[in-house]
């Protein structure tokens, strides 16, 4: 995508002084490369894209066109998938809070529900008893120690007896089929995947007399990123291929003596790994001021637009206003957002030239940004896909207006 100041100024004058730029071709490329890295080693690999990470309908529909699955964690996300034409058979329903209504839609439609808590077992049994002619597809979310100090709150603790009791209880239901096991941990480092793959393979061997239909290792993968961002993490950032060598390589060796038809399907649920580097966030420099010895550039966007749960400095590029004849070089200037929150800084310690009227473009903002942006002080901004060859724009999401926020209130 070829960007210059004139293009950004033209877009800003039409769609607002902050906006997202989407590159769906890069998203498709990431999907192909991610899946390809795993299928090279374990052909029965399938991707279920994490809707919660970024539920732009265009991206979700693209996954379906490429025969991927939808990984959803709420009624809202399930409804979006079905509205986009995704068959329930291509939906995996995860999460700690599931309504009976949507569990029933998923199970009766042939989707997979990965049960996370005890209350879901009662619901599954109720739906199964009411629909004895329909076979229900279930997975069990497993929680175990992967050598990390964080104790995950999700799934069933495999070290406790009730995990085995729940498994046996589901097995006894005549029309409930336990298709396999599921796990998901927030750790992105390669060592955590070594631990979780080994544990899931052992559990599968203990629980199933023959290999299960599937093993689902969830998400939590790093995606492609610039070196400046990679250096800010306290672990090595693996490539798709390095993840595949650990995960797919272990499954291939574990099941090497089985016919291909008898091997379980490997399901992965990437979000960040596919979408993070497919979006940019554009802001305009509104003013630059000095408070005591601190230099601050105020811009038209907020930290809430890009990394609401992190304090890393994302890769940025400054596009200078050609109308500015004089530029000042700064040794260290902090880029601050429009909110009234003291710590609303989008970038700390920028070094270089900067002036009012310039644009700053933040990279790697596709993960969790638009889904976590609250309607705080200002509603969310437009998402634009710009075609540099055709020099045309497609509005993926219009800028939100006041009515979008207050329309559900009684005024």
N, C-alpha and C positions, 0 to 999 in steps of 0.2 A: 504494500500500500504506500504510494508516494504521497507524502504530506509536506506542505509548506505553510507559511504564515497566512498567505492569501486564502488558501483553502479553508483553514481553520477559522479565519475571520468571517468568511462567507457562511460557513455552517453556523457559527455563533450568532450571527445576525438573524438567522432564520430559526434556529432551534434553541437558542439560549446560550449563555456564556460558559456553561459546563455541559458536557455530553460524553457519552460512551461511543467508541468506535469498535465495531465487531468485524472479525475476519472469520467467517464460517468455513472458508476453504482450509484455513489452518486447523480448525476444529476437525474437519473430515480427515485431514492428513494425520493429525495426532491419533485419531481413532484407528486408522489403517495401520499405522506404525506400531501402536501399542498392541493391538490384536495380533498383528503379524509376528511380532517378537515372541509372543507366547505360542502361537500355533506352529511356528517353526520347530518348537521343541515338544509341544503337546497339542496335537491337532484338535482335540475335543475341548477347546477353550472358547468361552463365550463371555461377552461383555454386557453387563447390565448398567447402563449409565445412571449415575446418581442425580436424580432430579433436584434434590435439595441444594446441591452445589450451585446450580445455575439452571433455572427452568425456562429459559427463553424457548418458546414453542418451536421456533425454526430449528434449533439445535436438537431438541427432543424428537422432532419429526424426522430429522436427518438420520438419527440413530435407528429409528424404526425402518426407514427405507433401506438401510444397510444391514437389516436383519439382526440388529442388536436388540437387547432387552431394556425394559424400563425398570429401574429400582426406585420405588416410591416409599415414603414413610408417613403418609397422611391421606385423609379423604381428598383434600384439595389436589394433591399430586396424582392420585389415582384417577380422579375425575378429569384432570388435564390429559393424562395419557389416553384415556378412552375417547375423549373429545377429539384428539388428534388421530384417532383411528387405530391406536395400538390395541391389538387383541389381548384380552385378559390372559391368554396363554403365554404372552410375552412379558408379563408383569411379575415382578418379585416385590412382595409387600413386607417391608421391614418396619422397625421402630417400636418404641415402648408404649405408644398410645394408639390403639387401633379401634375404630368403631365396629360394632357388630354388623352394621349395614355394609360397610366396605369390605370387611372380611368375607361376608357372604357373597358379595359380587365377585370378589377375586376367586374364592374357592369354587363357586358354581360355574365360573367362567373358565376354569382350568388353570388359573394362576397358582403361584406358590406363595404361601404365607409362612414366613419364618417366625415362629412363636418366640416371644421374648420374655413373657411373664406368665405367672400361674393363672391369672384371670382369663387369659386367652384360651387356655385348655378347655375351660367350661364352655366358652363360645364355640370352639371348634366342635366339641361333642354335641352341642345343641343343634348346630347347623347340619352336622352329619346325620343325626337321628331324624331330622325333619326332611332329609333328602337322601334316603337309603340307596337310591339307584345311581347316585353321583359319587365318584371316587374323588376324595379331597387330597390335594397335594400339600404336604407340610414339610418344613425344615425346622431344625432346632438351633437357636442361636446359643453358642457355647461361650462360656466365660472361664478363662483359666489364666494362670500366672505365666507371663511371657518374660519375666525377669525385669520388670519395670516397677518403679516406685508407685505409679498410679494404679489404683484399683478401679477398673471399669465398672460402671453401674448397670451395664446391659447384659441381657442373656441369663442363662442358667449356669450356676457354679458347678462345673463338672467334678469338683472334689467332694461335693455333698451328695448324700444318699438320694435326696429328692430329685436330683437330675435323672438318675436311673429309674426312679419310680415314675416320673413324668413320661420318660421314653416308653416304658412298658405300658403305661396307661393309654398312650396314643396308639401303640401297636395293637392293643386289644380292640380298638374301634374297627368294626368290620369294613367300613368304607373310607377309612383314613389311611393314607399311604405316606409314610415318612420317607421322603425322597433323598434326604441327606442332611448334612450338618452345615451350619453357617457360623462365621465369626467375623468380627470387625473390631479393630483397635485403632486408636488415633495415631499411633507411632508410624512414622514414614521411613525409618532407617531399615537397612537391609537385615540387620541382626534380628529385629523383631519378626521379620517374615520367616527367617530360618526357624525360630521358635514356634511360630503359629502353624507352619506347614507340618513340622514334625509332630506336633501335638494333635492336629486334626487327622493326620494319617493314622496315628495310634488309636485315637478314639473311634474312627471309622472301622478299623479292624476289630475293635472290642465290641462294638454295638451291632455290626451287621455281619451275618454269616457269609455273605458274598459282598463285593464292593457296592456301596450305595450308588444311586443314579447320579448323584452330584456331590461335589464338595465346593462350598462357596466361601472364599477367603475375604470377602468384603472389599473395601477400598483403603484409602490412606496412602496413595502413591504420590511421590513428587512428579512434577511435570517438567518440561523443558524450561530453562531459565538462563538469564545472563549470568556471567561470572560474578558481577557485583552483588547480585542477590544471593547466589549460591554460597558465597563466603559468609553470609550472616547466619547461616544455620550451624548448629553445633555437631553436625554429623556429615558424613559424605553424602552427596545427593546422587542416588543411583540413576542410571539410564533405564529406559524401558527394557533393554536387552539384559541388563544386570538383574533387574527384578525377575525377568523370565527365567534366567539361568538358575536362580535359587528356587523359584516356585514351580515352574513347569518342569525344570530339570529333576526336581525331587519326585514329582508325580510320575514322570516317565520312568525313572529307575524303580520306584516302588511297585509299579504295575507292569513292569517290562515283560513278565511271563504270561500276561493275559492277552487274549484276542482284543482287537480294538473295540469290538462291540461290547465287551464286558467291562471296559474301563469306565470310571465315572467321568461325567462332564466336570470341567473346572470352570466355575463362575467367578468373575471378578467384577467389582462395582466401583470403577474409577469415576471421579468427578474432577477434582483439581488437576489430575494428570492429563486430562483431555482439554480442559477449558481455560485454565489459568492464563496461558499466554495468547489467548485468542481475542482478548479485549484490551483496549486502551481507554484511559480516562483523560479528558481534555479540560483544562481550567485556564482562565484568563487571570493575569496578574492585575489586581485592582489598585493596589497601593503598596508602597514600601516605606517603612518608618523605623525609627530608632527609639528604643526605650532604654534609658541609661546606656549600657554598652551592648545591648541586644538588638540585632537587626532582624526585622520581621517583614516578610512579603505576604500580604493578604490576598487570597485568591477566591475565585467564584465557586469552588467546590469544598468538600469537607473530607476529613478522614473517614467519616461514616460512608462515603461513596466508594472507598477503595479497600481499606484494611481495618474494619471496625474492631477486629479481635487481635490485631497484631501491631507491633511497633517497629517493624523492619522498614528500611528505606527501599522502596521499589525503584527499579530502573526508570530514569526520567530523561526526557530530551526537551530542551528549550528552543522555541521557535521565536526568533526576534522580530519585533515590529520594524519593518524597514523605514518607517517614518521617523523613528528615533535616531537622531544624529549622534547623540552622546550616550555612551554606556559606561556604567561603573562596574568594575570587577570587584566581587565580594570574596573575601576569604572564608566566611561562614555566615550564611543567612538561613533562617528557618522559614519554611513555607507553612503558613497558617490558614485554617479554613474559615468559613463564614459563620459558624455557630458561636454561641456565647459560652462555650466550654473552654476552660483554660488550656487543656491539653489537646485541643484540636489542631494538631500539626500533621500535615501530610508528608513532610520531608524535613529532616533535621540536618543542618550543616551543609547546605548547598554551596559549592564553590564555583564561581564563574560570573559571567556578566548576566545582568537581569535588570529589567525596567518595566514600569507600568505599561500595560498594553501587550506585553509578550504573552505567549501561550506556553504552558508546561504540560507535556503529555506523559502520563504515567503508564508504564507497561505492566503486564501480569496482573490485571485487575479482574479477570474473568471468574475467579473462584470466590464464592460467597458474597461478593460485593453487592450485586443488585438484590439478592434475596434477603440480606441482613440490613439494608438501608432503611432506617425508620423514617416515618413522616415527621421528623423533628426539625422545627423551624422552617424548613423548605421541603416540598415533596421531591420525588426523584426526577431525574432528568432523562432526556431522550437517549435512545440507543439507535445508532445509525450504522448501516453497512455501506461503505463508500467503495464504488467500483472505479479504480483509477484508470482503467483502460477505457471504459465508457464515460468516465467523468460524470457518473450519476450516483444518486443516493437512494437507498431503500430504508424507509423508516421502520425499524423493527419494533420499536416501542416509542410512542409519542411522549413528550414531556408531560408529566402529571400536573394537573391544575388544582386549584383550591377545592373545587367541587368533588374531585376524586377523593379527597381526604375527608371532607365534612359531609358528603352526601349520605352517609349512614347515620348521622346525628339528627335529632329533632331540633330544628332551628326555629 
